[in-house]
Amino acid sequence: MKHRRLIGVAASVMLVAASSTACSSSSGGGGGKIHLTFWTHTHPPMITLNKALIKEYEAKHPNVVIDYQQIPNTDFNTKMLASLSNGSGPDIINMDDVSLRGDYIPKNLIVPVDPKAMGASSQQAIEDKYIGATLDGAKGPDGKLYGLPTEFNATAFAINTAQFRKAGLDPNKPPATWDDVAADGKKLVAAGQGGFNFLYLSSGQYTQQLQILLNETGGSIVDKAGKKATIDSPQGIAALSIWNKLINIDKVGNAHTASRDATAPFADFEAGKTAMTIMYPWGVGQIKQDNPSAYANMKVVPLPQVDPANPSGRWYGYYEAVNKASKHQVEAWKFIEYSASQSQRWLTDVNFIQPLKGWAQTPAAKNVPFLPVWEQAYSRGRFDEIGHHWNEVQDAVKTAIEDTVLNGKPVDASLKRAAQTIDQALPD
């Protein structure tokens, strides 16, 4: 697996090296202009607001030009990591917390925040603006902060109310447990409606969804020391068994026919192929923009639980950070500060929640759909696990899920194989 990873990264490095947008070649410029490059993944509402913020910032700072590029979601993580590892890449990155904590910070690819450039007296002064622990997704073991969130997500559930009614189900009594999801899903499918499915996209997304179930069963992928795989524990087996039971025993969804379009992860829900799906705040905004009719029938409810008396949830965020190779780090942080200062617009225009203290009481929050559900979800979340060679770990998790869910291999056998692969990737 390590050999295959190196081949893939090498190929991406060659691709990035040929790009004219690397910060090593794009920084600087004539006429006193400062040229910054900025890369994000693809999410249409986010792209629209980023373009508007860039235009405004350039108008306020005529000496700054920002080259904004969007990388297809399927290539985003690999291309970004390869470019920064090669000493090139953009000045400003927007990256998820697992990648930051698992790769970018340990590999010294990005720099700590610059409080002075951001108009703050210290890192603590920046942290004091945010809800406790929500910035931990961009912190290193040394406690230094390496980025600010453009979005911070908690996990909930969405149902199609029209499909529920057609199946004789009450949308005001949504499933509270995964057993309820199975029971409701069977009724939906029997009535010719959509059931439920997970997303079958990148290895990271496979891992994130299993992490939701692991949080509820009390399982983990590796031990707290990050030196031994625990994914094949009874709790891990229980987590993957929930996934497998829903798809292959209860047959409430078809893993083989699920949409694989990473730029439209809720395509099946929007099309009515599923009537239930795991949901995030940004997903609500995307569905509202892309498919108003699906949005009109959508209701967001709390995430189903293994034990409703002891609920858990999952957090994740995307943080803007600065490439260590950037020749204009101060200017990069100034732009990030401007972006972070527009939290109300991130909420109204993109449905991206930034975890500033008091966000739920702001004028923009009053118009956030399903606000009470999101407030509850934010109160019980935690970040995903990370560790050494986490990309390889996530690949092993994806393989285990596919071995069972797509290929019919027993859960315990799939996870045992994954544990062996993970142990090889972890440090001695």
C-alpha positions as CSV (number, residue, x, y, z in Angstrom):
1,M,0.0,0.0,0.0
2,K,2.8,2.4,0.8
3,H,4.3,1.6,-2.6
4,R,1.1,2.4,-4.4
5,R,0.7,5.6,-2.4
6,L,4.2,6.8,-3.4
7,I,3.5,6.1,-7.0
8,G,0.2,8.1,-6.8
9,V,1.9,11.1,-5.0
10,A,4.8,11.0,-7.5
11,A,2.4,11.3,-10.4
12,S,0.6,14.2,-8.7
13,V,3.8,16.0,-8.0
14,M,4.7,15.8,-11.7
15,L,1.3,17.2,-12.6
16,V,1.6,20.0,-10.1
17,A,5.2,20.8,-11.1
18,A,4.0,21.6,-14.6
19,S,1.3,24.0,-13.3
20,S,2.0,27.7,-13.6
21,T,0.0,28.5,-10.5
22,A,2.5,27.3,-7.9
23,C,3.3,29.9,-5.3
24,S,7.0,29.6,-6.2
25,S,6.3,31.0,-9.6
26,S,3.2,33.1,-9.1
27,S,4.4,35.1,-6.1
28,G,5.7,38.5,-6.8
29,G,5.2,40.3,-10.1
30,G,5.9,43.7,-11.7
31,G,4.5,47.1,-10.8
32,G,4.6,46.5,-7.0
33,K,1.8,43.9,-7.3
34,I,1.6,41.1,-4.8
35,H,0.2,37.9,-6.5
36,L,-1.4,35.4,-4.2
37,T,-2.8,32.0,-5.3
38,F,-5.7,30.4,-3.5
39,W,-7.0,26.8,-4.0
40,T,-10.3,25.3,-2.7
41,H,-12.3,22.2,-3.5
42,T,-15.5,22.5,-5.6
43,H,-18.7,23.7,-3.9
44,P,-20.7,26.2,-6.0
45,P,-22.1,28.4,-3.3
46,M,-18.7,28.6,-1.6
47,I,-17.0,29.5,-4.9
48,T,-19.5,32.3,-5.6
49,L,-18.8,33.9,-2.2
50,N,-15.1,33.4,-2.5
51,K,-15.0,35.2,-5.8
52,A,-17.0,38.1,-4.3
53,L,-14.7,38.3,-1.3
54,I,-11.6,38.3,-3.6
55,K,-13.1,41.1,-5.8
56,E,-13.8,43.2,-2.7
57,Y,-10.4,42.6,-1.1
58,E,-8.6,43.5,-4.4
59,A,-10.6,46.7,-4.5
60,K,-9.6,47.6,-1.0
61,H,-6.0,46.5,-1.6
62,P,-5.1,47.6,-5.2
63,N,-1.6,46.1,-4.8
64,V,-2.9,42.6,-4.3
65,V,-4.0,40.2,-7.1
66,I,-5.5,36.8,-6.0
67,D,-5.6,33.9,-8.5
68,Y,-8.4,31.7,-7.3
69,Q,-8.6,28.1,-8.5
70,Q,-11.1,25.3,-7.7
71,I,-9.8,21.7,-7.8
72,P,-12.2,18.9,-8.6
73,N,-13.2,17.1,-5.4
74,T,-11.9,13.8,-6.6
75,D,-8.4,15.2,-7.1
76,F,-8.3,17.9,-4.4
77,N,-6.6,16.1,-1.5
78,T,-4.0,14.4,-3.6
79,K,-3.1,17.4,-5.7
80,M,-3.0,19.8,-2.7
81,L,-0.8,17.6,-0.6
82,A,1.5,16.8,-3.5
83,S,2.0,20.4,-4.4
84,L,2.8,21.6,-0.9
85,S,5.1,18.6,-0.4
86,N,6.9,19.7,-3.5
87,G,7.5,23.2,-2.2
88,S,5.0,24.7,-4.6
89,G,1.3,24.9,-4.5
90,P,-0.9,27.9,-3.6
91,D,-0.2,30.6,-1.0
92,I,-3.6,30.0,0.6
93,I,-5.1,26.6,1.1
94,N,-8.6,25.5,2.3
95,M,-8.3,22.1,3.8
96,D,-10.2,19.7,6.1
97,D,-9.2,19.2,9.7
98,V,-8.2,15.5,9.3
99,S,-5.7,16.4,6.6
100,L,-4.4,19.4,8.5
101,R,-3.8,17.4,11.7
102,G,-2.7,14.2,9.9
103,D,-0.4,15.6,7.2
104,Y,0.0,19.3,6.8
105,I,0.9,20.3,10.3
106,P,3.1,17.2,11.2
107,K,5.0,17.6,7.9
108,N,5.6,21.3,8.5
109,L,3.9,22.3,5.2
110,I,1.9,25.3,6.6
111,V,2.8,28.1,9.1
112,P,1.1,29.1,12.4
113,V,-1.3,32.0,12.3
114,D,0.2,35.5,12.3
115,P,-1.9,37.4,14.9
116,K,-0.3,40.7,14.1
117,A,-1.2,40.4,10.4
118,M,-4.7,39.5,11.4
119,G,-5.1,42.5,13.7
120,A,-4.9,40.5,16.9
121,S,-2.6,40.8,19.9
122,S,-2.0,37.1,20.2
123,Q,-3.2,33.6,19.2
124,Q,-5.2,33.5,22.4
125,A,-7.0,36.7,21.4
126,I,-8.0,34.9,18.2
127,E,-9.1,31.8,20.0
128,D,-11.2,33.8,22.5
129,K,-13.6,34.6,19.6
130,Y,-14.5,31.0,19.0
131,I,-16.4,28.3,20.8
132,G,-14.1,26.2,22.9
133,A,-12.4,23.2,21.1
134,T,-13.7,24.1,17.7
135,L,-10.3,25.4,16.6
136,D,-8.6,22.2,17.7
137,G,-9.1,20.9,14.1
138,A,-6.3,23.2,13.0
139,K,-4.0,22.9,16.0
140,G,-0.7,21.1,16.3
141,P,0.6,19.0,19.2
142,D,2.5,22.2,20.3
143,G,-0.8,24.0,20.7
144,K,-0.1,26.4,17.9
145,L,-3.0,27.4,15.6
146,Y,-2.5,26.9,11.9
147,G,-5.8,28.1,10.3
148,L,-9.2,29.7,10.7
149,P,-12.5,27.9,9.7
150,T,-14.5,28.9,6.7
151,E,-17.0,26.2,7.6
152,F,-17.5,24.1,10.7
153,N,-19.9,21.2,10.4
154,A,-21.9,19.0,12.8
155,T,-23.7,15.9,11.6
156,A,-27.5,15.5,11.4
157,F,-30.0,13.6,9.2
158,A,-32.4,14.6,6.5
159,I,-35.6,13.0,5.4
160,N,-37.9,13.6,2.4
161,T,-41.3,14.4,4.0
162,A,-43.3,13.7,0.8
163,Q,-41.8,10.3,0.4
164,F,-42.4,9.5,4.1
165,R,-46.1,10.4,3.7
166,K,-46.5,8.3,0.6
167,A,-45.1,5.3,2.6
168,G,-47.6,6.0,5.4
169,L,-44.9,7.3,7.7
170,D,-45.2,10.4,9.9
171,P,-42.3,12.9,9.0
172,N,-42.8,14.4,12.5
173,K,-41.7,11.1,13.9
174,P,-38.3,10.6,12.2
175,P,-36.1,7.7,13.0
176,A,-34.3,8.0,16.3
177,T,-32.1,4.9,16.0
178,W,-30.5,3.0,13.2
179,D,-33.0,0.2,13.8
180,D,-35.7,2.8,13.1
181,V,-33.9,3.7,9.9
182,A,-34.1,0.1,8.8
183,A,-37.8,-0.2,9.7
184,D,-38.7,3.1,8.0
185,G,-36.5,2.2,5.0
186,K,-38.2,-1.1,4.5
187,K,-41.6,0.6,4.4
188,L,-40.3,3.3,2.0
189,V,-38.9,0.8,-0.4
190,A,-42.0,-1.4,-0.2
191,A,-44.1,1.7,-1.2
192,G,-41.8,2.4,-4.2
193,Q,-40.1,5.3,-2.5
194,G,-36.4,5.9,-1.8
195,G,-34.8,4.3,1.3
196,F,-31.4,5.2,2.8
197,N,-27.8,5.0,1.7
198,F,-24.4,6.0,2.7
199,L,-22.0,7.9,0.3
200,Y,-19.5,5.9,-1.6
201,L,-16.9,8.5,-2.6
202,S,-13.4,9.0,-1.4
203,S,-11.6,7.0,1.2
204,G,-11.8,10.0,3.5
205,Q,-15.6,10.1,3.2
206,Y,-15.9,6.3,3.8
207,T,-13.8,6.8,7.0
208,Q,-15.9,9.8,8.1
209,Q,-19.1,7.8,7.9
210,L,-17.7,4.9,9.7
211,Q,-16.4,7.3,12.3
212,I,-20.0,8.4,12.9
213,L,-21.0,4.8,13.7
214,L,-17.8,4.2,15.8
215,N,-18.5,7.2,17.9
216,E,-21.9,5.7,18.7
217,T,-20.7,2.2,19.4
218,G,-17.7,3.4,21.4
219,G,-15.2,2.1,18.9
220,S,-12.1,3.6,17.3
221,I,-9.8,3.0,14.3
222,V,-6.6,3.1,16.3
223,D,-5.7,3.3,20.0
224,K,-5.1,6.6,21.8
225,A,-1.4,6.3,21.4
226,G,-1.8,5.9,17.7
227,K,0.3,2.7,17.6
228,K,-2.2,-0.1,17.2
229,A,-5.3,-0.7,15.1
230,T,-8.5,-1.2,17.1
231,I,-10.9,-1.2,14.2
232,D,-11.5,-4.9,14.5
233,S,-12.6,-4.6,18.2
234,P,-16.2,-5.7,19.1
235,Q,-17.2,-2.1,18.9
236,G,-15.7,-1.7,15.4
237,I,-17.4,-4.9,14.3
238,A,-20.7,-3.4,15.7
239,A,-20.2,-0.2,13.7
240,L,-19.6,-1.8,10.3
241,S,-22.3,-4.3,11.0
242,I,-24.9,-1.5,11.2
243,W,-23.8,-0.3,7.8
244,N,-23.8,-3.8,6.3
245,K,-27.2,-4.7,7.8
246,L,-28.9,-1.6,6.4
247,I,-27.6,-2.3,2.9
248,N,-27.3,-6.0,2.5
249,I,-29.8,-7.5,5.0
250,D,-32.5,-4.8,5.4
251,K,-31.9,-3.7,1.8
252,V,-32.9,-0.1,2.3
253,G,-30.3,1.1,-0.2
254,N,-28.1,-0.2,-3.0
255,A,-24.4,0.4,-2.6
256,H,-23.7,-0.6,-6.2
257,T,-26.0,1.9,-7.8
258,A,-25.3,4.9,-5.5
259,S,-24.1,8.1,-7.1
260,R,-20.3,8.5,-7.2
261,D,-20.3,12.2,-8.2
262,A,-18.2,13.9,-5.5
263,T,-19.3,17.4,-6.6
264,A,-22.9,16.5,-6.0
265,P,-22.8,14.1,-3.0
266,F,-26.6,14.4,-2.4
267,A,-27.6,13.7,-5.9
268,D,-29.5,10.5,-4.9
269,F,-31.4,12.3,-2.2
270,E,-32.3,15.2,-4.6
271,A,-33.4,12.7,-7.2
272,G,-35.6,10.8,-4.8
273,K,-33.5,7.6,-5.0
274,T,-33.1,7.9,-1.2
275,A,-35.5,9.4,1.2
276,M,-33.0,9.6,4.1
277,T,-29.4,10.7,4.2
278,I,-26.7,11.9,6.6
279,M,-26.7,15.7,6.3
280,Y,-24.4,18.7,7.1
281,P,-25.3,22.4,7.2
282,W,-23.6,23.1,3.8
283,G,-25.6,20.3,2.2
284,V,-28.8,22.1,3.0
285,G,-27.5,25.2,1.2
286,Q,-26.4,23.2,-1.8
287,I,-29.7,21.4,-2.1
288,K,-31.6,24.6,-1.7
289,Q,-29.6,26.2,-4.6
290,D,-29.5,23.2,-6.9
291,N,-32.9,21.6,-6.4
292,P,-35.6,23.8,-4.9
293,S,-38.2,21.1,-5.2
294,A,-36.1,18.6,-3.2
295,Y,-35.4,21.3,-0.6
296,A,-39.2,22.0,-0.3
297,N,-39.7,18.4,0.9
298,M,-36.6,18.2,3.1
299,K,-36.6,18.1,6.8
300,V,-33.4,18.0,8.9
301,V,-33.6,16.0,12.1
302,P,-31.2,14.7,14.7
303,L,-28.7,12.0,13.7
304,P,-30.0,8.5,14.5
305,Q,-28.2,6.9,17.4
306,V,-27.3,3.4,18.7
307,D,-28.3,4.6,22.1
308,P,-30.5,7.7,22.2
309,A,-29.9,8.0,25.9
310,N,-26.2,8.5,25.3
311,P,-26.0,10.5,22.0
312,S,-22.9,11.4,20.2
313,G,-22.0,13.3,17.0
314,R,-19.3,14.2,14.7
315,W,-17.5,17.5,13.9
316,Y,-15.4,18.4,11.0
317,G,-14.3,21.7,9.5
318,Y,-12.4,23.3,6.6
319,Y,-9.8,25.8,7.6
320,E,-7.9,28.4,5.5
321,A,-4.2,28.2,6.1
322,V,-0.9,29.5,4.6
323,N,1.7,27.5,2.7
324,K,5.1,27.5,4.3
325,A,6.6,28.1,0.8
326,S,4.6,31.3,0.3
327,K,6.7,34.4,-0.3
328,H,3.8,36.5,0.9
329,Q,2.6,35.0,4.2
330,V,1.6,38.3,5.8
331,E,-0.6,39.2,2.9
332,A,-2.1,35.7,2.8
333,W,-3.1,36.0,6.5
334,K,-4.6,39.4,5.9
335,F,-6.9,38.0,3.3
336,I,-7.8,35.0,5.5
337,E,-8.7,37.5,8.3
338,Y,-11.0,39.4,5.8
339,S,-12.6,36.1,4.8
340,A,-13.2,35.1,8.5
341,S,-14.7,38.6,9.2
342,Q,-17.6,37.8,6.9
343,S,-19.1,35.1,9.0
344,Q,-22.7,36.5,8.5
345,R,-22.3,36.2,4.7
346,W,-20.9,32.7,5.0
347,L,-24.1,31.8,6.9
348,T,-26.6,33.5,4.6
349,D,-25.0,32.9,1.2
350,V,-23.4,29.4,1.7
351,N,-25.0,28.0,4.9
352,F,-21.4,27.6,6.2
353,I,-21.5,28.0,10.0
354,Q,-18.3,29.5,11.5
355,P,-18.1,28.6,15.2
356,L,-17.8,32.0,16.6
357,K,-19.2,32.6,20.1
358,G,-22.8,33.6,19.9
359,W,-23.2,32.6,16.2
360,A,-26.7,31.1,16.8
361,Q,-28.0,34.5,18.2
362,T,-26.8,36.6,15.2
363,P,-29.3,38.1,12.7
364,A,-28.1,35.7,10.0
365,A,-28.6,32.6,12.2
366,K,-32.3,33.4,12.5
367,N,-32.7,32.4,8.9
368,V,-30.6,29.2,9.1
369,P,-32.9,26.3,8.2
370,F,-33.4,23.8,11.0
371,L,-31.4,25.9,13.5
372,P,-32.4,24.0,16.7
373,V,-31.2,20.7,15.2
374,W,-27.8,22.2,14.3
375,E,-27.5,23.8,17.7
376,Q,-28.1,20.3,19.3
377,A,-25.6,18.7,16.9
378,Y,-22.9,21.3,17.7
379,S,-23.3,20.5,21.4
380,R,-22.4,16.8,21.1
381,G,-19.7,16.6,18.4
382,R,-16.1,15.7,18.3
383,F,-13.4,15.6,15.7
384,D,-12.4,12.4,13.9
385,E,-9.3,10.4,14.8
386,I,-6.0,11.1,13.0
387,G,-2.6,9.5,13.1
388,H,0.6,8.7,11.2
389,H,0.2,7.8,7.5
390,W,-3.5,8.5,7.9
391,N,-4.1,8.4,4.1
392,E,-3.0,4.8,4.2
393,V,-5.3,4.2,7.2
394,Q,-8.3,5.7,5.4
395,D,-7.5,3.5,2.3
396,A,-7.6,0.4,4.5
397,V,-10.9,1.5,6.0
398,K,-12.4,2.0,2.6
399,T,-11.2,-1.4,1.5
400,A,-12.8,-3.0,4.5
401,I,-16.1,-1.4,3.9
402,E,-16.1,-2.3,0.3
403,D,-15.0,-5.8,1.0
404,T,-18.1,-6.3,3.2
405,V,-20.8,-4.0,1.8
406,L,-20.0,-4.4,-1.9
407,N,-18.4,-7.8,-2.1
408,G,-20.1,-9.7,0.7
409,K,-17.1,-10.5,2.9
410,P,-17.8,-11.1,6.6
411,V,-17.5,-8.0,8.7
412,D,-14.9,-9.5,11.2
413,A,-12.7,-10.8,8.3
414,S,-12.8,-7.4,6.5
415,L,-11.9,-5.5,9.7
416,K,-9.2,-8.0,10.7
417,R,-7.5,-7.5,7.3
418,A,-7.9,-3.7,7.7
419,A,-6.3,-3.9,11.2
420,Q,-3.3,-5.8,9.8
421,T,-2.8,-3.2,7.0
422,I,-3.2,-0.3,9.5
423,D,-0.7,-1.8,11.9
424,Q,1.9,-1.9,9.1
425,A,1.3,1.8,8.5
426,L,1.5,2.9,12.1
427,P,4.8,3.6,13.8
428,D,6.5,0.9,15.9
